[in-house]
């Protein structure tokens, strides 16, 4: 058995004063005296990352996934989906085959849950950093090819595109999470998609129609729906502070922190890769040559600190990186700290800097 020596822990979404005991890889007890210092929180759950530390998930090898597992864990992420951006279908299938291989290996560090297909069924009008020529109309045949190629756990698509209804229905039937994004949907189209089972919006306010007085679009419609999670990139670049707070005060527990990180995350300024495209990291932003935002260099621990700096309560910020993404993925085994649960934990100091990361009770080397 082992005591963490912390002063408190976030247990089932609430702060519990006292130390935490870990036995045989499980949380045995919480609220123990005497207490130490620091805060134990659940391991973070990342539903949208394109890469980290030079690893781009669209082109990564199995060795790249091994490195990414360690690098993500160092930022507190202990479970993640690998985002695969729009590309020719054959290339996306090849990426998914590597995801399958990496999942079978179970590298130490962050646990790979599956692939998040961000495309190719997007709106050409809201392509963002996706190659327009790689975007295709929603098609069941293409979908089945992709699903056969590797373990898909989430798909981002534009629900207003012709053919999207059938694709959404098929994904919902299979239990795969569907998120609306890179979309020009108006309010009625968004509501229709949510009624079909679309349960999230990818990087809210980004790559979608803007809100106006009589055209709420995808973003405002999602905020009004109690059954829809909204994903937020809180890096000080993708969203103005007021937009973050608008979403948080409206959606509350439905807010999910994501990084949308690229291979540039944790690296120095300069050129980097995103799905075979060159992107440039400078001044805390990742952009294409024409200035279009192309993912981020954000890490999840920084996203939590940024949220807290905006005035979001610490427990709410932690929940948005743990309980909320786990609920979106319908994975109650993830993002939780409770007696009897796996000791996948992060220990933070008073300024929310990571001190230790434990996976199954074992401290990971940083």
Secondary structure as GFF3:
##gff-version 3
##sequence-region A 1 366
A	DSSP	beta_strand	2	3	.	.	.	ID=ss1
A	DSSP	beta_strand	8	11	.	.	.	ID=ss2
A	DSSP	beta_strand	14	17	.	.	.	ID=ss3
A	DSSP	beta_strand	19	23	.	.	.	ID=ss4
A	DSSP	beta_strand	26	32	.	.	.	ID=ss5
A	DSSP	beta_strand	39	42	.	.	.	ID=ss6
A	DSSP	beta_strand	44	49	.	.	.	ID=ss7
A	DSSP	beta_strand	51	52	.	.	.	ID=ss8
A	DSSP	beta_strand	55	56	.	.	.	ID=ss9
A	DSSP	alpha_helix	62	74	.	.	.	ID=ss10
A	DSSP	beta_strand	77	85	.	.	.	ID=ss11
A	DSSP	alpha_helix	89	105	.	.	.	ID=ss12
A	DSSP	beta_strand	111	118	.	.	.	ID=ss13
A	DSSP	three_ten_helix	124	126	.	.	.	ID=ss14
A	DSSP	three_ten_helix	132	134	.	.	.	ID=ss15
A	DSSP	alpha_helix	140	149	.	.	.	ID=ss16
A	DSSP	beta_strand	152	157	.	.	.	ID=ss17
A	DSSP	alpha_helix	164	174	.	.	.	ID=ss18
A	DSSP	beta_strand	177	180	.	.	.	ID=ss19
A	DSSP	alpha_helix	187	196	.	.	.	ID=ss20
A	DSSP	beta_strand	200	201	.	.	.	ID=ss21
A	DSSP	alpha_helix	217	224	.	.	.	ID=ss22
A	DSSP	beta_strand	229	233	.	.	.	ID=ss23
A	DSSP	alpha_helix	241	251	.	.	.	ID=ss24
A	DSSP	three_ten_helix	252	254	.	.	.	ID=ss25
A	DSSP	beta_strand	255	258	.	.	.	ID=ss26
A	DSSP	beta_strand	270	274	.	.	.	ID=ss27
A	DSSP	beta_strand	277	282	.	.	.	ID=ss28
A	DSSP	beta_strand	285	287	.	.	.	ID=ss29
A	DSSP	alpha_helix	300	309	.	.	.	ID=ss30
A	DSSP	alpha_helix	314	321	.	.	.	ID=ss31
A	DSSP	alpha_helix	323	328	.	.	.	ID=ss32
A	DSSP	beta_strand	345	348	.	.	.	ID=ss33
A	DSSP	beta_strand	354	359	.	.	.	ID=ss34
A	DSSP	beta_strand	362	363	.	.	.	ID=ss35
###
